[in-house]
């Protein structure tokens, strides 16, 4: 009986650990330092395709912030060495990443031209080789904080731009995997600043959210295109809060749209959630 207990108790402990992990929604690995650089590493972004994980960030190790990349081909167990994607005279910051199979697309904000512009880079072999930097914007104002989404060979990019004095949300699309791009399209044209866009895509349906100061405080707004970005719905205000609502993120699954954002309505900064259903 004693031997039975010695065997049984560890089994119970393992079962309880698994049950607790399932109850909390995930089993998590030990944290891992991916950069290990002498300079500060900031503003990471991640994309996944099967067992391949791709991470980008901007890094101050060179003395000037540059965009770095790292890959795991075995679901995060092992990682390649950090790969520097940019080598520019100006700041390269705030990267975003999207992936479709072995095609990886990265956009970022860059000050090399003497003005903040959006740049793009692509790898078609899972991050082994990369194209040269491609400048996507050439505007009088600052083009900042881009977001990117991909569906097949269609790539969609949004960013904040103050060419019109106040910040607006702009949109650009490539039909051919990033080789050519449409003209910039202003999605907002609001009286207040429109900032911090996020984007999600499902086939030809594109969903964009951002924070907007038009009401006199920051609120979350939403806009949709169901024809790949050719036409767009009117701006749809999602929040009506006493505090500021900003820095949204968006995801889509089927007919469901999910939005999260930062909100200080309670007097403390909290994360809020909202779900939309497409009719």
N, C-alpha and C positions, 0 to 999 in steps of 0.2 A: 504493500500500500504506500509505503514511504517512497519507493522508486516511482510509482505512478504520479505522485504529487510533484516530484522533482521535474518530471517531463511535462505535466499538464499545466503547471503554473506559467512557465514561459510562453506556452501556446496561448493561454488566456491573455497574457500581457500583450503579445503581438496582435492578437485579435482586437483587443481594446484600442491599441494604438491605431490600427487600421480603421476601426470604427470611428474613432475621434477624427482622424484625418478626413474620412469620407463625410462626416458631419460638417466639417468646416470647409468642404468643397475642394480640397486639393491636398496632395502630399508634396511637400516642398523639399528640395535639395539644400545642402549647405551653400551659403552665399559664396560667391567667387569674385575675386578682383580681376576684371578683364583688361584694365589699362596698365596699371603698374608703371606709370610714367613719372618723370621728375617734375613735370609741370601739371597744372590743374586740368582735369578732364571734365567737360561740362556737356549738358544738353544732349543726352543720349536718345537714340530712337532705335526701334527694333522691328524686324519683319521676319516672317517664317514661311517656309515652303517645305512641307514634309518634315524630314529630320534635319533640314538645313536651317540654321538660325543666322541672321545677319544683323550686325549692330554697327551703328555709326555714332560719332560724337565730335565735338570740337575740342581741341587740345592745345594748351599753352606751352607744351614742351619745347617747340622750336623757338619760343620767344614771341612769336606771332601766332594767334589762334589759327589752326588749320583743321581740316576735316580728316578724321581717321576712321578706319574700317576694320572689323574683325568678323571671322566666320567660324561656326561650328558645323560639322557635317554629321554629327552623331548625337543630335538633340541636346547639346550643351555639355557633354562629358569632357570633350577636348576642344581646344580652340587653336586657330592659326595665330601666328604672330600679328601684332597690330600693323596695319598697312596705311601709310599716309596717302590720302587721295588728292590733296591740294598742296601747292607750293607757290603761294601767291604773295605779292607785295602787300596787299591789304588784308584786313580781317576776313576770315572765312568762318562763319558761325551759324548756329541754329539749323543743323541738317535735319532732313526728313528722308525716309526711305520707303520704297515699295518694291515688291518682288512678284514675279510671275514665272514659275519654273526656275530656270537658271539665269533668267534676265533680272538684273538688279538695277534699280533706278534711284539716284540720290539727287536731291536738290538742297540748296543752302543759300544763305544770304552772304554777299561778298562785297567788300569795300575796295577791291583792287582798282577799279576805274576811278576812284575818288568820290563815288556815290554808291550807296547801298543798292545792289542789283541782285536778281535771282539767277543762280547758275545751276547747271544740270550736268550730270555725269552718268554713264551707263556701263554695265558689264554684262556681256552675253554668255559668259562661261562660269557663272557662280562666284565671281569676285576675283578670279585669277588675273585677268587683264581688264583694263578700263579705257574708255574713250577719253579724248581730251576734254577739258572743261568747255561747256557750251553756255554762253550767256543768253538767258531767255528774255530779259527785260532791258530796255534802254530808255528810261523815263527821266523826266526832269526832277521828280521827287524821289524819296526813298522807297524802295521795294524791299519789304522785310517779312520775316517769319513765315516761310513757305510751308505748305502741306501738300502731300502728293498721294494719289491713288491710281491704281492700274487695273485694267480689265482687258485681258488679251493683249493686243498691240496698241490699245488706247491708253494713253497716259494723261492724267488730269492734274493740274497744279493750280493752287490758289495761294494768294498772299495778300498782305496789307500794303497799301500804296498811298502816299500823300501827294501825288502829282497834282491833284485838284485842291491842294492846301490842307484840307482835312483828310484823314485816312479813309480809304474805301477798300472793299474787297475786290480783287481782280482775279480773273480766271484765264487759263490758257490750256490748250489741248494739243496732243500729238496723235495722229491716226496711225503712225508707222513706227512705233517703238522708240520715238525720240529723235528721229532723223529730221523731220520738219515739224513746224509748230504753227498753230493759228495765231492771229493777232490777239493782243490783250483785250479782254472784255471786262468792263466795269460792272460788277453785279449789284452794287448798293446805291451809290449816289445819294447818301443820306446827309442830313444837316449836321449830325454829330460824327465823331470818329467811329469807324468800323474797324475792328482789330481782332487779332488772334484767330484766324480762320482754321477750321478743321474740315476734312472732306472724307466721304465714304462713297463707294460705288457698287452697284449691282447691275451688271449688264449695261444697258444704256441709261439707267437711272443714276443720277448724281445727286448727292445730298451734301449741302454745305451749311455749317453753323459758324457763328462768330459772336463776339461781344460788341455791343453798340451803345454809344453815349447819346444817341439822338433824343431819348426821353428825358435827359438831364441826370441820369445815373446809368451805370452800365447794366444792360440787359442782354439776354441771349436771343439771337434771331436765327431764322432758318430759311433756306431757299432750296428749291428742287428743280432739276431738269429731267425730263423723261425721254429726251431725244439726243442724249450724248453731249449736251451743253449748247445746242443750237438755240433753244428757247428756254426761258426760266419763269417760274412762278413769281408772284410778288413776294416781298419780304414778309415773313411771318414771325411775329414776336412771340417767344415762348415763355418768357418770365415777366412777372409784374411784382417785383419785390421792393421792399423798403431799402435794403442794402444793395451793394453792387454784386452783379452776377457776371463773371467773366472766365476766360481761358477754357472754353468748352472743348469737348471731344465727342465724336460721333461714330457710331457703328450701325450696320444694317444687316438684318438677317431675314430673308423673305420679305414679308410685308411689314415687319417690325423695325422701327428706327429707335435707337437708344442714344440718349444724350446725357453727359455728365458735365458738371462745371463747378467752379469755385464760387462760394457765396458767403457774404458776411452779414446777412440779414439778422442772424441771431446775436450779433455782436462779436462773434468769433468766426474765423474762416472755416467753413465746412464744405464738404463735397455733397452736391445735390444731384438727383437723378430724375429723368423724365423719359417716358416711353410714348412713341407715336405709332399709330397704325394707319397704313396707307389704304384708302378706300378705292 
